[in-house]
Amino acid sequence: MVYIEKEGLSAELGRKIIEIRKSDMWKSIDRDNTDAVRQVFDHLFPKNDVKAVLIHEQRGLCAYCMRRIYMDSHSRVEHFIPLSADKEKAIDYKNMLGVCDGGEKITGQQGHILCCDAHKKETEIRTSPLNKVQMDKIAYKPDGTIYTEPRDDVMEKDINETLLLNGIRKLDGSIRDTATEILKGRRDAYDRARRMMENLNRSGKCTSGAVKKIMDRLLNEDEREEFVGVKLYYFRKKYTSLVRRGL
């Protein structure tokens, strides 16, 4: 996960949502009538237009696992606070994230492991990609495991049990990856970052300035690399170390 900064909606999209909120139809829906709320979200809310905004502000990556998402059936609009839990937030763009399908549409894998919103479903979580303080705690191991540093038990529960971002640990201690192979993706990203540092060292260009340029490029790309958070974490640690050493 990486921090997501909301860009805001166009005036036209904002007006469409306000019109829904002000309509007698919307006001007449009981707050506990999840089916009616979902009908509005699915058929009256400008979902595809909002999804395009979400994908753009997330630089083309799933808000949870950082896999590439596109404007197709493999991506969806996720409610951070579940649609079933809050009627008003069901049509609130600020409560929405662009996410992958979590492996739901992958075929040929018996008992495949879902992740992200596909596993979260209507469970409420407290770990938000919109919370920079939380996102600064996200860390990665060379094997692709995502964890919190310093440890945050609430976030760990969301990561490992609700979003299932570390797959499933089997009784023999081995880990079974998700159907979308996000552990492998993060492991490969860690390896690529490490090789980049090795090349900088060999060329004699391993300075804090050089590493900062890499981080800035990764952050500012219109379409970010898949699993970019792993590289950013790795280079951030190297950058801090270089600065402390005066390099």
Order of alpha helices (4+ residues) and beta strands (2+ residues): alpha-alpha-alpha-alpha-beta-beta-alpha-alpha-beta-beta-alpha-beta-beta-alpha-alpha-alpha
